């Protein structure tokens, strides 16, 4: 099983490739592209837990 931290899910996107698609952005990308349009996904979580309380969908938890 492969696990990853999801940063964002866009249910309908027409700019992330040909056609209409769902785009899932993972946290911790290690490519560091100069043209990256999601630079907030480059850093990995530090485990501080600040995002857990502020998540509007209550989708986050800290183990």
Jmol script that loads the backbone (N, CA, C; Angstrom):
load data "model"
ATOM      1  N   UNK A   1       0.843  -1.170   0.000  1.00  0.00           N
ATOM      2  CA  UNK A   1       0.000   0.000   0.000  1.00  0.00           C
ATOM      3  C   UNK A   1       0.893   1.238   0.000  1.00  0.00           C
ATOM      4  N   UNK A   2       0.550   2.199  -0.811  1.00  0.00           N
ATOM      5  CA  UNK A   2       1.254   3.473  -0.850  1.00  0.00           C
ATOM      6  C   UNK A   2       0.396   4.512  -0.142  1.00  0.00           C
ATOM      7  N   UNK A   3       0.999   5.266   0.736  1.00  0.00           N
ATOM      8  CA  UNK A   3       0.288   6.309   1.467  1.00  0.00           C
ATOM      9  C   UNK A   3       0.881   7.665   1.130  1.00  0.00           C
ATOM     10  N   UNK A   4       0.061   8.690   1.181  1.00  0.00           N
ATOM     11  CA  UNK A   4       0.517  10.050   0.925  1.00  0.00           C
ATOM     12  C   UNK A   4      -0.397  11.039   1.614  1.00  0.00           C
ATOM     13  N   UNK A   5       0.115  12.234   1.822  1.00  0.00           N
ATOM     14  CA  UNK A   5      -0.661  13.308   2.441  1.00  0.00           C
ATOM     15  C   UNK A   5      -1.285  14.141   1.327  1.00  0.00           C
ATOM     16  N   UNK A   6      -2.611  14.252   1.343  1.00  0.00           N
ATOM     17  CA  UNK A   6      -3.334  15.019   0.332  1.00  0.00           C
ATOM     18  C   UNK A   6      -3.375  16.482   0.753  1.00  0.00           C
ATOM     19  N   UNK A   7      -2.960  17.351  -0.135  1.00  0.00           N
ATOM     20  CA  UNK A   7      -2.988  18.787   0.112  1.00  0.00           C
ATOM     21  C   UNK A   7      -4.311  19.390  -0.343  1.00  0.00           C
ATOM     22  N   UNK A   8      -4.790  18.966  -1.508  1.00  0.00           N
ATOM     23  CA  UNK A   8      -5.994  19.567  -2.071  1.00  0.00           C
ATOM     24  C   UNK A   8      -6.602  18.620  -3.094  1.00  0.00           C
ATOM     25  N   UNK A   9      -7.928  18.609  -3.171  1.00  0.00           N
ATOM     26  CA  UNK A   9      -8.642  17.869  -4.212  1.00  0.00           C
ATOM     27  C   UNK A   9      -9.516  18.861  -4.958  1.00  0.00           C
ATOM     28  N   UNK A  10      -9.341  18.919  -6.258  1.00  0.00           N
ATOM     29  CA  UNK A  10     -10.176  19.772  -7.101  1.00  0.00           C
ATOM     30  C   UNK A  10     -11.065  18.835  -7.913  1.00  0.00           C
ATOM     31  N   UNK A  11     -12.371  18.794  -7.615  1.00  0.00           N
ATOM     32  CA  UNK A  11     -13.251  17.816  -8.258  1.00  0.00           C
ATOM     33  C   UNK A  11     -13.464  18.049  -9.756  1.00  0.00           C
ATOM     34  N   UNK A  12     -13.275  19.272 -10.221  1.00  0.00           N
ATOM     35  CA  UNK A  12     -13.450  19.560 -11.650  1.00  0.00           C
ATOM     36  C   UNK A  12     -12.347  20.507 -12.088  1.00  0.00           C
ATOM     37  N   UNK A  13     -11.504  20.073 -12.981  1.00  0.00           N
ATOM     38  CA  UNK A  13     -10.406  20.904 -13.467  1.00  0.00           C
ATOM     39  C   UNK A  13     -10.267  20.732 -14.967  1.00  0.00           C
ATOM     40  N   UNK A  14     -10.129  21.850 -15.664  1.00  0.00           N
ATOM     41  CA  UNK A  14      -9.898  21.792 -17.106  1.00  0.00           C
ATOM     42  C   UNK A  14      -8.523  22.353 -17.462  1.00  0.00           C
ATOM     43  N   UNK A  15      -7.714  22.702 -16.463  1.00  0.00           N
ATOM     44  CA  UNK A  15      -6.389  23.282 -16.729  1.00  0.00           C
ATOM     45  C   UNK A  15      -5.241  22.349 -16.342  1.00  0.00           C
ATOM     46  N   UNK A  16      -5.517  21.239 -15.708  1.00  0.00           N
ATOM     47  CA  UNK A  16      -4.473  20.314 -15.261  1.00  0.00           C
ATOM     48  C   UNK A  16      -4.332  19.117 -16.192  1.00  0.00           C
ATOM     49  N   UNK A  17      -4.446  19.367 -17.474  1.00  0.00           N
ATOM     50  CA  UNK A  17      -4.335  18.305 -18.465  1.00  0.00           C
ATOM     51  C   UNK A  17      -5.504  18.369 -19.428  1.00  0.00           C
ATOM     52  N   UNK A  18      -5.496  17.533 -20.442  1.00  0.00           N
ATOM     53  CA  UNK A  18      -6.565  17.576 -21.443  1.00  0.00           C
ATOM     54  C   UNK A  18      -7.895  17.069 -20.881  1.00  0.00           C
ATOM     55  N   UNK A  19      -8.967  17.698 -21.283  1.00  0.00           N
ATOM     56  CA  UNK A  19     -10.304  17.270 -20.858  1.00  0.00           C
ATOM     57  C   UNK A  19     -10.640  17.718 -19.455  1.00  0.00           C
ATOM     58  N   UNK A  20     -11.776  17.247 -18.968  1.00  0.00           N
ATOM     59  CA  UNK A  20     -12.212  17.539 -17.610  1.00  0.00           C
ATOM     60  C   UNK A  20     -11.757  16.408 -16.695  1.00  0.00           C
ATOM     61  N   UNK A  21     -11.241  16.759 -15.533  1.00  0.00           N
ATOM     62  CA  UNK A  21     -10.689  15.741 -14.645  1.00  0.00           C
ATOM     63  C   UNK A  21     -10.733  16.193 -13.206  1.00  0.00           C
ATOM     64  N   UNK A  22     -10.583  15.227 -12.308  1.00  0.00           N
ATOM     65  CA  UNK A  22     -10.375  15.503 -10.890  1.00  0.00           C
ATOM     66  C   UNK A  22      -8.875  15.561 -10.665  1.00  0.00           C
ATOM     67  N   UNK A  23      -8.410  16.601  -9.966  1.00  0.00           N
ATOM     68  CA  UNK A  23      -6.986  16.754  -9.686  1.00  0.00           C
ATOM     69  C   UNK A  23      -6.753  16.575  -8.190  1.00  0.00           C
ATOM     70  N   UNK A  24      -5.803  15.726  -7.848  1.00  0.00           N
ATOM     71  CA  UNK A  24      -5.441  15.486  -6.449  1.00  0.00           C
ATOM     72  C   UNK A  24      -3.997  15.914  -6.281  1.00  0.00           C
ATOM     73  N   UNK A  25      -3.768  16.887  -5.398  1.00  0.00           N
ATOM     74  CA  UNK A  25      -2.431  17.399  -5.149  1.00  0.00           C
ATOM     75  C   UNK A  25      -1.920  16.809  -3.842  1.00  0.00           C
ATOM     76  N   UNK A  26      -0.761  16.182  -3.903  1.00  0.00           N
ATOM     77  CA  UNK A  26      -0.161  15.564  -2.725  1.00  0.00           C
ATOM     78  C   UNK A  26       0.860  16.497  -2.086  1.00  0.00           C
ATOM     79  N   UNK A  27       0.994  16.395  -0.786  1.00  0.00           N
ATOM     80  CA  UNK A  27       1.959  17.197  -0.041  1.00  0.00           C
ATOM     81  C   UNK A  27       3.320  16.518  -0.083  1.00  0.00           C
ATOM     82  N   UNK A  28       4.390  17.305  -0.187  1.00  0.00           N
ATOM     83  CA  UNK A  28       5.734  16.761  -0.145  1.00  0.00           C
ATOM     84  C   UNK A  28       6.333  16.477  -1.500  1.00  0.00           C
ATOM     85  N   UNK A  29       5.906  17.200  -2.526  1.00  0.00           N
ATOM     86  CA  UNK A  29       6.494  17.023  -3.852  1.00  0.00           C
ATOM     87  C   UNK A  29       7.983  17.349  -3.782  1.00  0.00           C
ATOM     88  N   UNK A  30       8.797  16.525  -4.393  1.00  0.00           N
ATOM     89  CA  UNK A  30      10.233  16.778  -4.350  1.00  0.00           C
ATOM     90  C   UNK A  30      10.802  17.237  -5.691  1.00  0.00           C
ATOM     91  N   UNK A  31       9.957  17.595  -6.645  1.00  0.00           N
ATOM     92  CA  UNK A  31      10.455  18.052  -7.944  1.00  0.00           C
ATOM     93  C   UNK A  31      10.958  19.496  -7.901  1.00  0.00           C
ATOM     94  N   UNK A  32      10.289  20.387  -7.136  1.00  0.00           N
ATOM     95  CA  UNK A  32      10.692  21.788  -6.980  1.00  0.00           C
ATOM     96  C   UNK A  32      10.812  22.499  -8.329  1.00  0.00           C
ATOM     97  N   UNK A  33       9.811  22.316  -9.185  1.00  0.00           N
ATOM     98  CA  UNK A  33       9.808  22.930 -10.522  1.00  0.00           C
ATOM     99  C   UNK A  33       9.739  24.453 -10.410  1.00  0.00           C
ATOM    100  N   UNK A  34      10.469  25.141 -11.258  1.00  0.00           N
ATOM    101  CA  UNK A  34      10.480  26.605 -11.240  1.00  0.00           C
ATOM    102  C   UNK A  34       9.115  27.175 -11.638  1.00  0.00           C
ATOM    103  N   UNK A  35       8.332  26.435 -12.418  1.00  0.00           N
ATOM    104  CA  UNK A  35       7.019  26.898 -12.874  1.00  0.00           C
ATOM    105  C   UNK A  35       5.863  26.353 -12.023  1.00  0.00           C
ATOM    106  N   UNK A  36       6.158  25.795 -10.856  1.00  0.00           N
ATOM    107  CA  UNK A  36       5.142  25.168  -9.999  1.00  0.00           C
ATOM    108  C   UNK A  36       4.014  26.149  -9.664  1.00  0.00           C
ATOM    109  N   UNK A  37       2.770  25.740  -9.888  1.00  0.00           N
ATOM    110  CA  UNK A  37       1.638  26.593  -9.529  1.00  0.00           C
ATOM    111  C   UNK A  37       1.019  26.178  -8.193  1.00  0.00           C
ATOM    112  N   UNK A  38       1.648  25.261  -7.476  1.00  0.00           N
ATOM    113  CA  UNK A  38       1.233  24.866  -6.123  1.00  0.00           C
ATOM    114  C   UNK A  38       2.463  24.768  -5.208  1.00  0.00           C
ATOM    115  N   UNK A  39       3.195  25.863  -5.022  1.00  0.00           N
ATOM    116  CA  UNK A  39       4.431  25.788  -4.238  1.00  0.00           C
ATOM    117  C   UNK A  39       4.195  25.403  -2.779  1.00  0.00           C
ATOM    118  N   UNK A  40       2.971  25.559  -2.299  1.00  0.00           N
ATOM    119  CA  UNK A  40       2.675  25.172  -0.912  1.00  0.00           C
ATOM    120  C   UNK A  40       2.727  23.664  -0.709  1.00  0.00           C
ATOM    121  N   UNK A  41       2.779  22.905  -1.791  1.00  0.00           N
ATOM    122  CA  UNK A  41       2.835  21.445  -1.665  1.00  0.00           C
ATOM    123  C   UNK A  41       4.261  20.908  -1.573  1.00  0.00           C
ATOM    124  N   UNK A  42       5.256  21.784  -1.679  1.00  0.00           N
ATOM    125  CA  UNK A  42       6.652  21.334  -1.708  1.00  0.00           C
ATOM    126  C   UNK A  42       7.116  20.841  -0.335  1.00  0.00           C
ATOM    127  N   UNK A  43       6.826  21.559   0.705  1.00  0.00           N
ATOM    128  CA  UNK A  43       7.285  21.186   2.045  1.00  0.00           C
ATOM    129  C   UNK A  43       6.444  20.056   2.630  1.00  0.00           C
ATOM    130  N   UNK A  44       7.078  19.184   3.373  1.00  0.00           N
ATOM    131  CA  UNK A  44       6.365  18.139   4.103  1.00  0.00           C
ATOM    132  C   UNK A  44       5.836  18.697   5.419  1.00  0.00           C
ATOM    133  N   UNK A  45       4.850  18.065   5.925  1.00  0.00           N
ATOM    134  CA  UNK A  45       4.265  18.437   7.218  1.00  0.00           C
ATOM    135  C   UNK A  45       5.319  18.294   8.318  1.00  0.00           C
ATOM    136  N   UNK A  46       5.357  19.264   9.223  1.00  0.00           N
ATOM    137  CA  UNK A  46       6.289  19.194  10.350  1.00  0.00           C
ATOM    138  C   UNK A  46       5.639  18.588  11.587  1.00  0.00           C
ATOM    139  N   UNK A  47       4.326  18.315  11.520  1.00  0.00           N
ATOM    140  CA  UNK A  47       3.631  17.696  12.644  1.00  0.00           C
ATOM    141  C   UNK A  47       3.219  18.651  13.738  1.00  0.00           C
ATOM    142  N   UNK A  48       3.179  19.938  13.434  1.00  0.00           N
ATOM    143  CA  UNK A  48       2.834  20.921  14.470  1.00  0.00           C
ATOM    144  C   UNK A  48       1.363  20.840  14.878  1.00  0.00           C
ATOM    145  N   UNK A  49       0.478  20.389  13.974  1.00  0.00           N
ATOM    146  CA  UNK A  49      -0.938  20.229  14.291  1.00  0.00           C
ATOM    147  C   UNK A  49      -1.785  21.469  14.111  1.00  0.00           C
ATOM    148  N   UNK A  50      -1.212  22.592  13.684  1.00  0.00           N
ATOM    149  CA  UNK A  50      -1.989  23.831  13.530  1.00  0.00           C
ATOM    150  C   UNK A  50      -3.100  23.700  12.497  1.00  0.00           C
ATOM    151  N   UNK A  51      -2.891  22.884  11.469  1.00  0.00           N
ATOM    152  CA  UNK A  51      -3.886  22.752  10.403  1.00  0.00           C
ATOM    153  C   UNK A  51      -5.113  21.955  10.857  1.00  0.00           C
ATOM    154  N   UNK A  52      -4.961  21.109  11.860  1.00  0.00           N
ATOM    155  CA  UNK A  52      -6.051  20.221  12.284  1.00  0.00           C
ATOM    156  C   UNK A  52      -7.252  21.026  12.771  1.00  0.00           C
ATOM    157  N   UNK A  53      -7.033  21.982  13.640  1.00  0.00           N
ATOM    158  CA  UNK A  53      -8.124  22.786  14.193  1.00  0.00           C
ATOM    159  C   UNK A  53      -8.729  23.750  13.202  1.00  0.00           C
ATOM    160  N   UNK A  54      -7.986  24.143  12.183  1.00  0.00           N
ATOM    161  CA  UNK A  54      -8.490  25.121  11.226  1.00  0.00           C
ATOM    162  C   UNK A  54      -9.073  24.506   9.961  1.00  0.00           C
ATOM    163  N   UNK A  55      -9.090  23.174   9.855  1.00  0.00           N
ATOM    164  CA  UNK A  55      -9.635  22.527   8.663  1.00  0.00           C
ATOM    165  C   UNK A  55     -11.156  22.712   8.633  1.00  0.00           C
ATOM    166  N   UNK A  56     -11.695  23.373   7.590  1.00  0.00           N
ATOM    167  CA  UNK A  56     -13.135  23.633   7.546  1.00  0.00           C
ATOM    168  C   UNK A  56     -13.987  22.380   7.353  1.00  0.00           C
ATOM    169  N   UNK A  57     -13.397  21.290   6.903  1.00  0.00           N
ATOM    170  CA  UNK A  57     -14.150  20.048   6.663  1.00  0.00           C
ATOM    171  C   UNK A  57     -13.899  18.997   7.739  1.00  0.00           C
ATOM    172  N   UNK A  58     -13.122  19.338   8.768  1.00  0.00           N
ATOM    173  CA  UNK A  58     -12.754  18.362   9.810  1.00  0.00           C
ATOM    174  C   UNK A  58     -12.185  17.085   9.200  1.00  0.00           C
ATOM    175  N   UNK A  59     -11.384  17.239   8.152  1.00  0.00           N
ATOM    176  CA  UNK A  59     -10.835  16.095   7.429  1.00  0.00           C
ATOM    177  C   UNK A  59      -9.451  15.708   7.920  1.00  0.00           C
ATOM    178  N   UNK A  60      -8.870  16.504   8.824  1.00  0.00           N
ATOM    179  CA  UNK A  60      -7.517  16.244   9.289  1.00  0.00           C
ATOM    180  C   UNK A  60      -7.506  15.725  10.712  1.00  0.00           C
ATOM    181  N   UNK A  61      -6.514  14.927  11.006  1.00  0.00           N
ATOM    182  CA  UNK A  61      -6.315  14.469  12.385  1.00  0.00           C
ATOM    183  C   UNK A  61      -4.831  14.269  12.607  1.00  0.00           C
ATOM    184  N   UNK A  62      -4.442  14.291  13.841  1.00  0.00           N
ATOM    185  CA  UNK A  62      -3.041  14.065  14.166  1.00  0.00           C
ATOM    186  C   UNK A  62      -2.946  12.811  14.998  1.00  0.00           C
ATOM    187  N   UNK A  63      -2.159  11.857  14.507  1.00  0.00           N
ATOM    188  CA  UNK A  63      -2.035  10.575  15.190  1.00  0.00           C
ATOM    189  C   UNK A  63      -1.105  10.660  16.376  1.00  0.00           C
TER     190      UNK A  63
END
end "model"
wireframe off; spacefill off
backbone 0.3
color backbone group
